[in-house]
Amino acid sequence: MATTKVTQAKESADKLKNSTLAKSKFLHQETVTILDGTDEAYDLVLQFPGTAKASRLRDNNLNQFGNLDITGFMEDAIKPDTGLIVSPLIKSLDFWDEHGGYDEAAAKCVSFLAKMLD
């Protein structure tokens, strides 16, 4: 009987290990369309940089009232080492001077991170 319990415990641990690996969110990508349905529509490829980086990205951009500083958040989101917006390569927020939908893009980035961190 003790052998059966040990075997069952090992099988349960193996299942948990395998299911955890199979569901890794690290580097998960999602394409979002900005200004969908317009002539100016474009796609952003968002990539989950991992829990630590994603949490730091969010936490480092909270203002004194605990609200997200969108400008700081988006400046960090386009940095290659942060790895949130991976395509197109955006070098500065000036990208949105020529491509509309800055607020929509920011909202979709925030939503993506929240979903992946949940």
C-alpha positions in Angstrom: 0.0 0.0 0.0 2.9 2.4 0.8 4.4 1.6 -2.6 1.1 2.6 -4.3 1.0 5.9 -2.5 4.6 6.7 -3.4 3.9 5.8 -7.1 0.7 7.9 -7.1 2.6 10.9 -5.6 5.4 10.5 -8.2 2.9 10.3 -11.0 1.1 13.4 -9.7 4.3 15.3 -9.4 5.3 14.3 -13.0 1.9 15.5 -14.3 2.2 18.8 -12.5 5.8 19.3 -13.8 4.8 18.5 -17.4 1.6 20.6 -17.4 3.6 23.6 -16.0 6.2 23.3 -18.7 3.6 22.9 -21.4 1.8 26.1 -20.4 4.8 28.4 -20.1 3.8 32.0 -21.0 7.4 33.1 -21.4 7.9 34.6 -24.9 4.2 34.0 -25.8 3.4 36.3 -28.7 0.1 37.9 -29.7 -0.6 40.2 -32.7 -2.9 43.1 -32.0 -4.4 45.4 -34.7 -4.4 49.1 -34.0 -7.0 51.3 -35.8 -8.7 48.1 -37.1 -11.2 48.8 -39.9 -9.5 51.9 -41.1 -7.0 52.7 -43.9 -4.4 53.4 -41.2 -4.6 50.0 -39.5 -1.4 48.4 -38.5 -0.3 45.4 -36.4 1.9 45.3 -33.3 3.4 42.0 -32.2 3.5 41.8 -28.4 5.6 39.3 -26.5 5.5 38.4 -22.9 8.9 39.1 -21.5 8.4 36.9 -18.4 6.8 37.5 -15.1 9.7 39.4 -13.5 10.2 41.8 -16.4 6.5 42.3 -17.0 5.9 43.0 -13.3 8.9 45.4 -13.2 7.6 47.2 -16.4 4.3 47.8 -14.7 5.6 48.6 -11.2 8.4 51.0 -12.4 5.8 53.1 -14.1 3.3 53.8 -11.3 3.0 57.4 -10.3 2.7 58.6 -6.7 -1.0 57.8 -6.7 -0.5 54.2 -7.9 -1.7 55.0 -11.4 0.1 53.8 -14.4 2.3 56.5 -16.1 1.4 55.6 -19.7 4.3 57.6 -21.2 6.9 55.9 -19.1 5.3 52.5 -19.6 5.3 52.9 -23.4 8.8 54.2 -23.5 9.9 51.1 -21.7 7.6 48.8 -23.8 9.4 49.7 -27.0 12.9 49.1 -25.5 14.4 45.9 -27.1 15.6 44.7 -23.7 12.1 44.9 -22.3 10.8 42.8 -25.1 7.1 43.8 -25.0 6.6 45.3 -28.5 8.8 43.2 -30.7 7.4 44.2 -34.1 7.6 46.6 -35.7 10.9 47.9 -34.3 9.9 51.2 -32.7 12.7 53.5 -31.7 10.7 56.3 -29.9 7.2 57.4 -29.1 7.5 59.7 -32.1 6.4 56.6 -34.1 2.9 57.6 -33.2 3.3 61.0 -34.7 3.0 59.2 -38.1 0.9 56.3 -37.0 -2.3 57.0 -35.1 -3.7 54.9 -32.3 -1.2 55.7 -29.5 -3.9 55.4 -26.7 -5.3 52.2 -28.3 -1.8 50.7 -28.6 -1.0 51.6 -24.9 -4.3 50.1 -23.8 -3.7 46.9 -25.7 -0.2 46.6 -24.2 -1.5 47.1 -20.7 -4.3 44.6 -21.3 -1.9 42.0 -22.7 0.4 42.3 -19.7 -2.5 42.1 -17.3 -3.8 39.0 -19.0 -0.4 37.3 -19.1 0.3 38.1 -15.4 -3.1 36.9 -14.2 
